[in-house]
Amino acid sequence: MAKTGNTIATLLIGAAVGVAVGYVLATDKETRQEDMEKLKKSLNGLKGKFAKIDTDHIEEEIYHS
């Protein structure tokens, strides 16, 4: 069973690398930079949202329910 999991993981990693290489080769530099800026803004927004979550309150709900 572990062999199947390793094979699937390898295939997924290979597909992700292929998509990344294809994206880099298919787009121009300005488009890639704009997309990266949008991605950075989105990730920073998510990071801010997760930073605001009160983890102590969530832990109490999980362990004391």
ROKOLMAR-212405 format. One line per 4 residues: for each residue x, y, z of N, C-alpha, C, O, CB. Coordinates in steps of 0.05 Angstrom, whole numbers, always signed. Last residue first. Glycine has a CB too. Example, Ala and Ser with C-alpha at 12.3 -4.5 7.8 and 13.67 -1.06 7.14 Angstrom:
<sites>
+257/-45/+142/+273/-21/+143/+258/+1/+157/+268/+23/+161/+282/-12/+114 ~ +264/-114/+156/+246/-90/+156/+264/-66/+156/+285/-66/+169/+226/-89/+181 .
</sites>
This chain:
<sites>
-305/+393/+491/-332/+388/+481/-340/+359/+485/-362/+351/+478/-334/+395/+452 ~ -254/+409/+504/-274/+408/+525/-302/+404/+515/-322/+410/+529/-274/+434/+540 ~ -222/+410/+459/-215/+392/+480/-237/+390/+502/-237/+370/+517/-190/+401/+493 ~ -248/+448/+425/-241/+421/+415/-237/+402/+439/-249/+380/+439/-215/+422/+398 .
-254/+494/+456/-277/+481/+444/-272/+452/+436/-288/+435/+439/-287/+497/+420 ~ -200/+505/+468/-219/+499/+489/-244/+484/+478/-253/+465/+491/-227/+524/+504 ~ -181/+516/+416/-170/+493/+431/-189/+485/+454/-194/+461/+458/-143/+499/+442 ~ -209/+563/+406/-214/+539/+389/-204/+514/+404/-218/+494/+403/-200/+542/+362 .
-186/+597/+443/-215/+592/+444/-221/+567/+429/-238/+551/+437/-230/+616/+433 ~ -133/+599/+425/-139/+588/+452/-169/+581/+454/-176/+561/+466/-132/+609/+474 ~ -136/+623/+375/-130/+594/+377/-136/+583/+404/-144/+560/+406/-102/+589/+369 ~ -172/+668/+345/-164/+663/+373/-161/+632/+376/-180/+618/+380/-186/+674/+392 .
-149/+696/+285/-165/+674/+298/-154/+669/+326/-129/+667/+330/-163/+648/+281 ~ -115/+731/+261/-136/+742/+278/-152/+721/+293/-166/+727/+313/-155/+759/+262 ~ -84/+701/+229/-71/+712/+252/-92/+723/+271/-86/+724/+296/-52/+735/+243 ~ -118/+689/+187/-111/+667/+206/-98/+678/+231/-100/+666/+252/-93/+647/+192 .
-120/+740/+163/-144/+728/+174/-138/+706/+194/-151/+705/+215/-161/+716/+151 ~ -66/+746/+147/-78/+764/+166/-103/+753/+179/-108/+757/+203/-85/+790/+152 ~ -62/+704/+110/-45/+704/+134/-56/+723/+156/-56/+716/+179/-16/+713/+127 ~ -97/+723/+72/-103/+698/+87/-87/+697/+112/-97/+688/+133/-98/+674/+69 .
-68/+768/+55/-95/+771/+66/-103/+747/+82/-115/+749/+104/-115/+776/+44 ~ -22/+744/+36/-20/+762/+59/-47/+766/+72/-49/+768/+96/-8/+789/+50 ~ -45/+717/-7/-33/+701/+15/-29/+719/+40/-33/+709/+62/-6/+690/+6 ~ -61/+760/-39/-81/+741/-29/-70/+725/-5/-84/+721/+15/-89/+721/-51 .
-12/+785/-50/-33/+799/-36/-53/+780/-24/-62/+784/-1/-47/+820/-54 ~ +13/+743/-78/+25/+753/-53/+4/+768/-37/+2/+764/-12/+49/+771/-59 ~ -21/+740/-123/-18/+717/-105/-7/+726/-78/-16/+716/-58/+0/+696/-118 ~ -12/+790/-146/-39/+783/-137/-38/+760/-117/-51/+760/-97/-56/+775/-161 .
+43/+784/-158/+34/+805/-139/+6/+799/-128/+1/+802/-105/+35/+832/-153 ~ +40/+742/-195/+54/+738/-170/+47/+759/-149/+44/+753/-125/+85/+738/-174 ~ +13/+768/-237/+1/+745/-223/+14/+739/-196/+0/+733/-177/+3/+720/-241 ~ +51/+806/-251/+25/+815/-241/+11/+792/-226/-1/+797/-204/+7/+824/-264 .
+93/+773/-268/+97/+790/-245/+71/+800/-233/+68/+802/-209/+114/+814/-253 ~ +68/+747/-312/+77/+731/-289/+81/+749/-264/+73/+741/-242/+103/+717/-295 ~ +61/+792/-345/+38/+777/-335/+45/+760/-311/+30/+759/-291/+26/+759/-357 ~ +114/+806/-355/+96/+825/-341/+72/+811/-330/+63/+816/-307/+87/+847/-361 .
+135/+761/-383/+146/+769/-357/+126/+787/-342/+123/+783/-318/+172/+783/-361 ~ +85/+717/-412/+106/+737/-413/+113/+747/-385/+99/+741/-366/+98/+761/-431 ~ +76/+646/-412/+68/+673/-406/+92/+692/-408/+115/+684/-407/+56/+675/-377 ~ +97/+595/-423/+74/+605/-439/+67/+634/-434/+53/+646/-450/+50/+588/-433 .
+137/+582/-387/+144/+584/-416/+121/+597/-432/+127/+608/-453/+149/+556/-426 ~ +109/+582/-339/+132/+600/-342/+138/+604/-372/+144/+626/-381/+157/+590/-327 ~ +72/+541/-348/+63/+569/-343/+85/+589/-348/+81/+610/-360/+53/+571/-314 ~ +106/+497/-354/+89/+506/-376/+79/+534/-373/+78/+549/-392/+65/+487/-379 .
+127/+494/-302/+144/+499/-325/+128/+509/-349/+137/+528/-363/+160/+474/-333 ~ +79/+483/-274/+95/+507/-268/+113/+514/-291/+115/+537/-299/+112/+502/-242 ~ +63/+434/-296/+46/+458/-298/+62/+483/-293/+58/+503/-308/+22/+456/-278 ~ +107/+402/-281/+100/+406/-309/+83/+431/-313/+87/+446/-332/+86/+382/-320 .
+102/+403/-225/+126/+415/-238/+120/+420/-267/+129/+441/-277/+150/+395/-235 ~ +53/+376/-221/+55/+404/-211/+80/+418/-223/+78/+441/-231/+57/+404/-180 ~ +66/+326/-241/+46/+342/-255/+48/+371/-246/+46/+389/-263/+17/+331/-249 ~ +103/+309/-203/+112/+313/-231/+92/+330/-246/+100/+346/-263/+114/+286/-244 .
+70/+306/-159/+92/+325/-158/+102/+331/-187/+107/+353/-194/+116/+314/-141 ~ +36/+265/-176/+25/+291/-170/+47/+313/-170/+43/+335/-180/+11/+291/-143 ~ +72/+222/-181/+58/+231/-204/+46/+259/-200/+47/+276/-218/+35/+212/-210 ~ +89/+217/-127/+108/+224/-148/+94/+234/-173/+104/+254/-185/+125/+199/-155 .
+40/+202/-103/+54/+227/-95/+74/+236/-116/+75/+260/-123/+68/+224/-68 ~ +32/+153/-128/+13/+174/-132/+26/+201/-125/+22/+221/-140/-12/+170/-115 ~ +77/+125/-108/+73/+128/-137/+54/+151/-143/+60/+168/-160/+62/+102/-149 ~ +67/+125/-53/+91/+138/-64/+89/+144/-93/+97/+165/-103/+116/+121/-58 .
+20/+95/-52/+20/+123/-42/+44/+138/-53/+41/+161/-61/+20/+124/-12 ~ +39/+46/-70/+19/+60/-85/+18/+90/-78/+16/+107/-95/-9/+47/-81 ~ +73/+32/-29/+84/+36/-55/+65/+52/-73/+73/+69/-88/+90/+9/-68 ~ +40/+24/+14/+57/+48/+15/+69/+53/-13/+74/+77/-20/+80/+43/+35 .
+16/-24/+0/+0/+0/+0/+17/+25/+0/+10/+45/-13/-19/+0/+24 .
</sites>
